[in-house]
Amino acid sequence: MPSTFRIAIFFFSACLFLTGVGTQAADAPPRKVRMAFTSMSSVMCPPWIARSAGIFNKHGLEVEVIATPTGVEGMNALIAGELQFLQISGGTTASAALGGADVMVVGTTLDALVQQLIARPEIEKPEQLKGKTVGITRFGTSIDVGARLALRHFNLVPEKDVAIVQVGGMESMVAALQGNRIQAGILSYPAITQALKLGHHMLLDVPSLGIPYAFTGMTTRGRLIKEDPDLVRRYMMAQTEAIARAKKDKAYALTVMAKYLRTSNPQALAESYDIDVQKYMLKIPLTTTEAMKSVLDDLATRIPKAKDAEPKRFFDDSFVRQMQGSGFIDALYR
C-alpha cells in the first residue's frame, strides 16, 4: 500500500474518532450512566472533575457519580448491574474476575501504589509492629495490598507477626490511629496529611518500593465492552479529558476536590493535588502488562489460580490506544 494512502487512511480514521462522538452527542439526548468511586482519596478525582466541569455532558453522557465506602461494595454493585463503571483498583477487579465475575479494567490512572504506612508516635521502628495491629479499609482492596507489601518489605509476616484489621473507609483510618485501635495503617491522601499533622509518622512510602501496580483506574463489565463500545469510548474520553483539566487547572481541581473530599484544609488539598494528580496521575491512562502482572503476583499469595493467569486477560487497552493513536490525548495538552 503506498505510504501516502496509508497516511490518508490514518488521518481519516483519526478525524472520525475525534469528531464522531461530538457529532453524535449534538444529535442525540445524553446517555444516562451510573458510576461509583470507591475511596475518599484524591486519586479518585477524574470523574469528579468530568462531572463538575461538564466534560461528561460534552461527550454525550449524563453521569451520576456516587460513592461507595470501599472497592468491595463498589465491585458488588457493578457485578449486580447497578453501575456501568467503577473507579477502583486493578487488584479488586482482577480478584473479582478470578472469581468468575465478568469485569475488566479499561484504563489505569495511577500505576503505583500511592500510599504510606503511617504509625503512631510510639512505633519508632518497623520491627516494633510485631504483635501489633495495622489498619486497612477492607480486605481485597488496594489498601490491603499496600499493607501486605509494606510488612513483607520489613520481613514481617502479615496476619502472623502483625494483625491486619478492617476499619472501614479511608476517612476512618486517622480516627482509628488516634484512638489506638490500630498502631499503624496504610493511608492515602489527604488522610496522610491529616495523620502527620496529628503527630503520627511515616514508616514507609510505598511507591519507593518501585513496584508497578494497576493502582487506580476505570473498570466496567466485559459485556458492556462487547455490546456498547461507543458508551465505553465516550466515558474514557471524558475521563482522559478530565485528567488533563486537573493537571492544567490546579485552582479548579482543588475546588472540586474540596467538595468531594469534604475538607477545606488547604495544606491537605495542596499535598493531595501535588502528589496524586501532578506527580503520579498518568496523562495517558494506559494499563500495562507489567502493572497487571504485579497485581496477579500479589493475588497469587491468596488466590492460587492467579499464579499462572495471563495479565492481558484482565484489561482491555483498546480504548486508550485509540485515543493515543488519534492524537486526542496530545491535543488536550496543547
Backbone torsions as a table, in degrees:
resi	resn	phi	psi	omega
1	MET	NA	128.3	180.0
2	PRO	-57.9	144.5	-176.4
3	SER	-62.6	-36.8	-179.8
4	THR	-64.0	-34.5	179.5
5	PHE	-69.7	-40.4	178.0
6	ARG	-62.1	-42.0	178.9
7	ILE	-62.3	-41.7	179.9
8	ALA	-62.6	-41.2	178.9
9	ILE	-64.6	-44.2	179.6
10	PHE	-60.6	-44.4	-179.0
11	PHE	-63.0	-42.2	179.7
12	PHE	-64.2	-42.5	179.9
13	SER	-64.3	-41.3	179.5
14	ALA	-63.1	-41.7	178.9
15	CYS	-62.3	-41.3	178.1
16	LEU	-61.3	-42.8	-178.4
17	PHE	-65.6	-42.4	-175.4
18	LEU	-75.2	-31.8	-174.5
19	THR	-104.1	-21.0	-173.7
20	GLY	-60.6	-44.8	-178.0
21	VAL	-64.8	-43.3	-179.9
22	GLY	-61.9	-41.7	179.6
23	THR	-63.3	-45.3	179.5
24	GLN	-64.0	-39.7	-178.8
25	ALA	-62.6	-35.0	-178.9
26	ALA	-73.4	-30.3	-174.4
27	ASP	-91.7	-15.2	-173.2
28	ALA	-129.3	154.8	175.7
29	PRO	-64.9	152.5	-178.0
30	PRO	-62.9	145.6	176.2
31	ARG	-78.4	131.4	179.2
32	LYS	-85.6	131.3	-174.9
33	VAL	-137.2	145.7	171.5
34	ARG	-117.6	129.6	175.4
35	MET	-133.8	160.0	178.0
36	ALA	-132.7	143.9	168.1
37	PHE	-103.5	152.4	-162.9
38	THR	-119.3	14.3	177.6
39	SER	-161.1	145.6	174.6
40	MET	-84.3	74.2	-177.4
41	SER	-141.4	149.6	-178.3
42	SER	-67.1	-14.6	175.8
43	VAL	-65.1	-15.8	-178.0
44	MET	-88.5	6.0	-167.8
45	CYS	-70.3	-23.5	-177.2
46	PRO	-53.8	-47.4	178.3
47	PRO	-68.3	-28.6	176.3
48	TRP	-61.8	-46.0	-177.8
49	ILE	-71.4	-38.8	178.7
50	ALA	-59.7	-38.0	178.6
51	ARG	-75.4	-48.8	-174.7
52	SER	-65.3	-35.8	-177.3
53	ALA	-89.0	0.7	179.8
54	GLY	77.0	16.5	-177.7
55	ILE	-72.4	-39.0	175.1
56	PHE	-57.9	-45.9	179.4
57	ASN	-60.5	-39.4	179.5
58	LYS	-57.8	-33.1	-179.1
59	HIS	-97.4	19.8	172.7
60	GLY	77.7	27.7	-178.1
61	LEU	-124.4	139.4	170.8
62	GLU	-112.4	101.4	-168.4
63	VAL	-107.2	126.0	171.2
64	GLU	-89.5	118.8	-177.5
65	VAL	-104.0	115.1	-177.6
66	ILE	-121.9	164.2	-179.3
67	ALA	-110.0	141.4	167.6
68	THR	-120.3	151.0	-175.1
69	PRO	-59.2	-41.4	179.5
70	THR	-146.3	177.8	179.7
71	GLY	-67.3	-25.1	-179.2
72	VAL	-62.9	-49.2	178.7
73	GLU	-65.6	-39.1	178.9
74	GLY	-62.9	-44.2	-179.8
75	MET	-64.4	-40.4	177.3
76	ASN	-59.8	-39.3	179.7
77	ALA	-68.8	-38.2	178.1
78	LEU	-65.3	-46.1	-179.5
79	ILE	-61.7	-36.1	-179.5
80	ALA	-76.1	-6.4	179.7
81	GLY	83.4	13.5	179.6
82	GLU	-80.8	-16.4	179.9
83	LEU	-132.8	159.3	171.8
84	GLN	-101.5	-27.4	-175.9
85	PHE	-142.1	154.2	175.1
86	LEU	-131.1	144.0	165.2
87	GLN	-99.5	109.7	-165.3
88	ILE	-159.6	167.0	177.8
89	SER	-71.0	145.1	173.9
90	GLY	-64.4	-27.6	179.0
91	GLY	-67.1	-42.2	178.6
92	THR	-66.1	-38.0	178.5
93	THR	-65.5	-48.2	-179.0
94	ALA	-64.4	-38.3	177.9
95	SER	-60.9	-44.1	178.5
96	ALA	-65.2	-40.4	-179.9
97	ALA	-65.2	-39.2	177.3
98	LEU	-63.9	-27.1	177.3
99	GLY	-84.8	1.6	175.7
100	GLY	107.1	-1.5	-179.5
101	ALA	-74.3	144.4	-179.9
102	ASP	-88.0	69.5	-178.1
103	VAL	-128.9	152.6	-175.1
104	MET	-153.5	140.8	173.9
105	VAL	-74.9	133.7	176.6
106	VAL	-116.4	-4.1	176.7
107	GLY	-170.6	151.2	178.2
108	THR	-125.2	122.8	-178.5
109	THR	-92.1	-28.9	174.7
110	LEU	-134.4	129.4	-178.0
111	ASP	-112.2	31.3	172.0
112	ALA	-144.4	149.7	178.7
113	LEU	-78.2	93.1	-176.5
114	VAL	-83.1	83.4	-175.1
115	GLN	-146.6	164.2	173.3
116	GLN	-135.1	146.0	170.5
117	LEU	-87.3	110.7	-176.4
118	ILE	-108.6	134.1	-176.6
119	ALA	-123.1	158.5	174.3
120	ARG	-66.3	159.1	-174.0
121	PRO	-56.5	-34.9	-176.0
122	GLU	-74.6	-14.2	176.2
123	ILE	-90.2	91.8	-174.2
124	GLU	-86.6	-27.7	-177.6
125	LYS	-130.4	149.7	-178.4
126	PRO	-55.5	-37.5	-177.5
127	GLU	-64.0	-19.2	177.8
128	GLN	-72.6	-7.2	176.8
129	LEU	-76.3	-14.1	-179.4
130	LYS	-60.3	125.8	-177.5
131	GLY	84.7	0.7	-179.4
132	LYS	-105.2	-170.5	-174.3
133	THR	-124.8	131.3	175.0
134	VAL	-109.0	134.1	-178.3
135	GLY	-95.3	142.6	172.0
136	ILE	-131.6	173.7	176.9
137	THR	-76.6	-65.8	176.7
138	ARG	-144.4	151.5	173.9
139	PHE	-62.3	141.6	178.9
140	GLY	89.4	0.8	179.2
141	THR	-98.7	172.5	178.0
142	SER	-65.8	-26.8	176.2
143	ILE	-65.9	-39.7	175.1
144	ASP	-61.0	-44.8	178.6
145	VAL	-59.6	-47.2	-179.3
146	GLY	-59.8	-39.0	179.4
147	ALA	-63.0	-45.1	-177.3
148	ARG	-68.2	-40.3	176.9
149	LEU	-62.9	-42.9	-178.4
150	ALA	-64.4	-45.3	-178.9
151	LEU	-65.2	-43.9	178.7
152	ARG	-63.0	-34.0	177.5
153	HIS	-59.3	-33.4	179.7
154	PHE	-95.7	17.9	179.0
155	ASN	59.0	34.8	174.5
156	LEU	-109.4	135.1	-177.5
157	VAL	-89.4	117.2	179.1
158	PRO	-58.2	136.6	176.7
159	GLU	69.3	2.6	171.8
160	LYS	-118.3	-60.7	176.3
161	ASP	-77.9	-34.0	-175.4
162	VAL	-133.9	129.7	176.4
163	ALA	-75.6	144.2	174.8
164	ILE	-117.7	123.2	-177.9
165	VAL	-124.3	150.9	177.7
166	GLN	-89.0	133.4	178.1
167	VAL	-115.9	-4.1	-178.5
168	GLY	105.0	-143.8	-177.5
169	GLY	-70.4	163.7	179.0
170	MET	-57.3	-32.1	-179.3
171	GLU	-65.0	-15.0	179.3
172	SER	-90.7	-11.2	-171.0
173	MET	-67.8	-44.2	-178.0
174	VAL	-65.3	-41.1	178.1
175	ALA	-62.3	-37.5	178.4
176	ALA	-66.0	-37.8	175.2
177	LEU	-65.6	-46.6	-179.1
178	GLN	-59.6	-39.9	-178.0
179	GLY	-84.9	3.2	-179.5
180	ASN	61.1	23.5	171.0
181	ARG	-69.2	-30.4	173.8
182	ILE	-130.3	151.8	179.6
183	GLN	-98.7	-14.2	174.4
184	ALA	-157.7	165.3	179.4
185	GLY	-160.2	159.2	174.7
186	ILE	-92.6	118.3	-175.9
187	LEU	-118.8	153.9	171.2
188	SER	-119.4	174.0	178.2
189	TYR	-79.1	144.5	5.4
190	PRO	-88.8	3.5	-179.5
191	ALA	-60.5	-31.7	178.4
192	ILE	-59.5	-49.0	-179.4
193	THR	-60.2	-43.0	-179.1
194	GLN	-63.2	-42.8	-178.3
195	ALA	-67.1	-42.7	179.7
196	LEU	-63.2	-37.9	179.8
197	LYS	-64.2	-28.5	-179.4
198	LEU	-86.7	2.2	174.8
199	GLY	103.0	-1.7	174.0
200	HIS	-77.4	166.6	-174.3
201	HIS	-142.1	162.2	-176.2
202	MET	-86.0	131.2	171.2
203	LEU	-97.4	-29.7	-179.1
204	LEU	-156.9	133.3	168.6
205	ASP	-92.1	106.3	-170.1
206	VAL	-58.2	-39.1	178.4
207	PRO	-59.5	-22.3	-179.3
208	SER	-66.1	-14.2	177.1
209	LEU	-71.7	-16.1	175.4
210	GLY	71.0	28.5	-178.5
211	ILE	-96.4	116.8	174.7
212	PRO	-67.4	136.5	-175.0
213	TYR	-155.7	133.5	177.4
214	ALA	-73.7	81.5	-169.0
215	PHE	-72.3	-56.9	-177.2
216	THR	-140.3	143.6	178.5
217	GLY	-179.1	-156.8	-174.2
218	MET	-108.6	130.9	178.8
219	THR	-127.5	145.0	175.5
220	THR	-145.1	-176.0	177.5
221	ARG	-88.3	144.9	177.9
222	GLY	-59.4	-35.4	-179.9
223	ARG	-62.2	-38.7	179.8
224	LEU	-66.5	-38.7	177.8
225	ILE	-59.2	-42.1	-178.1
226	LYS	-73.9	-42.2	-172.0
227	GLU	-89.8	-25.3	-176.4
228	ASP	-143.2	60.7	-178.1
229	PRO	-61.8	-27.3	179.0
230	ASP	-63.7	-38.6	177.7
231	LEU	-64.3	-44.2	179.0
232	VAL	-63.2	-40.9	-179.6
233	ARG	-62.0	-46.8	178.8
234	ARG	-60.6	-44.9	-178.1
235	TYR	-61.3	-43.9	-178.8
236	MET	-69.1	-36.0	175.7
237	MET	-63.3	-42.0	-179.6
238	ALA	-65.3	-43.6	179.4
239	GLN	-64.6	-40.7	-179.7
240	THR	-65.9	-39.1	176.0
241	GLU	-66.0	-35.3	178.5
242	ALA	-66.0	-36.0	176.1
243	ILE	-61.1	-44.5	178.8
244	ALA	-62.2	-42.6	179.2
245	ARG	-61.5	-42.3	179.9
246	ALA	-62.7	-43.7	-177.9
247	LYS	-69.5	-32.1	-175.3
248	LYS	-91.4	-17.7	-174.1
249	ASP	-132.0	79.9	-175.9
250	LYS	-60.3	-42.9	-177.1
251	ALA	-60.0	-44.9	-180.0
252	TYR	-67.4	-42.6	179.8
253	ALA	-59.8	-41.7	179.5
254	LEU	-64.6	-37.6	178.4
255	THR	-62.7	-45.3	-179.2
256	VAL	-68.5	-42.4	179.5
257	MET	-62.0	-39.6	179.0
258	ALA	-60.6	-38.7	179.8
259	LYS	-65.7	-50.4	-175.1
260	TYR	-76.2	-32.5	179.1
261	LEU	-84.1	-9.2	178.0
262	ARG	56.2	49.4	176.0
263	THR	-142.6	147.2	174.9
264	SER	-116.0	13.6	-179.6
265	ASN	-72.1	108.2	-174.4
266	PRO	-64.1	-35.0	179.7
267	GLN	-66.8	-44.5	-179.9
268	ALA	-63.5	-41.9	-180.0
269	LEU	-67.2	-43.6	-177.9
270	ALA	-64.2	-43.0	179.6
271	GLU	-67.2	-39.5	177.5
272	SER	-59.4	-46.1	-179.5
273	TYR	-63.7	-49.3	-175.5
274	ASP	-61.5	-40.5	-176.9
275	ILE	-82.3	-56.5	-171.9
276	ASP	-73.5	-41.9	-174.7
277	VAL	-88.4	-56.3	-173.9
278	GLN	-76.4	-41.5	-174.5
279	LYS	-82.5	-44.9	-169.5
280	TYR	-110.4	-22.2	-176.4
281	MET	-71.3	131.7	-175.1
282	LEU	-81.2	132.3	173.3
283	LYS	-64.3	-38.5	178.3
284	ILE	-109.1	103.7	-172.6
285	PRO	-77.5	58.9	-174.4
286	LEU	-91.8	126.0	174.9
287	THR	-80.0	133.5	-178.9
288	THR	-110.7	157.4	176.8
289	THR	-61.0	-38.9	-178.6
290	GLU	-63.9	-43.5	-179.3
291	ALA	-67.0	-35.3	178.4
292	MET	-76.7	-30.8	177.5
293	LYS	-63.6	-39.2	177.0
294	SER	-62.8	-38.1	176.1
295	VAL	-58.5	-49.0	-177.1
296	LEU	-68.8	-35.9	177.5
297	ASP	-59.9	-41.5	177.8
298	ASP	-68.2	-45.9	-178.2
299	LEU	-62.4	-29.3	-177.6
300	ALA	-62.1	-21.8	177.8
301	THR	-71.8	-16.1	-178.9
302	ARG	-124.8	-25.1	-179.5
303	ILE	-124.6	98.7	-172.9
304	PRO	-54.0	-35.6	-176.3
305	LYS	-68.0	-14.1	177.7
306	ALA	-69.1	-23.6	-174.4
307	LYS	-58.9	-42.2	-175.8
308	ASP	-106.0	10.5	-178.5
309	ALA	-73.3	144.7	178.5
310	GLU	-83.3	121.7	-177.4
311	PRO	-53.2	-38.9	-175.7
312	LYS	-66.6	-12.9	177.0
313	ARG	-67.5	-20.4	-169.7
314	PHE	-104.1	0.7	178.3
315	PHE	-146.0	154.4	175.8
316	ASP	-123.2	108.1	-176.8
317	ASP	-95.9	9.0	-173.2
318	SER	-65.5	-35.0	-177.2
319	PHE	-69.5	-41.5	177.9
320	VAL	-69.4	-39.0	179.3
321	ARG	-65.9	-34.2	175.1
322	GLN	-62.7	-44.9	178.4
323	MET	-63.8	-40.8	-179.5
324	GLN	-65.4	-46.3	-177.6
325	GLY	-70.2	-28.1	-178.0
326	SER	-80.1	-13.4	-176.2
327	GLY	90.7	1.6	-178.1
328	PHE	-58.7	-46.0	-176.2
329	ILE	-70.1	-43.7	178.4
330	ASP	-57.4	-39.2	-178.3
331	ALA	-64.1	-28.0	-179.4
332	LEU	-67.6	-20.4	-175.5
333	TYR	-109.9	10.5	176.7
334	ARG	-85.7	NA	NA
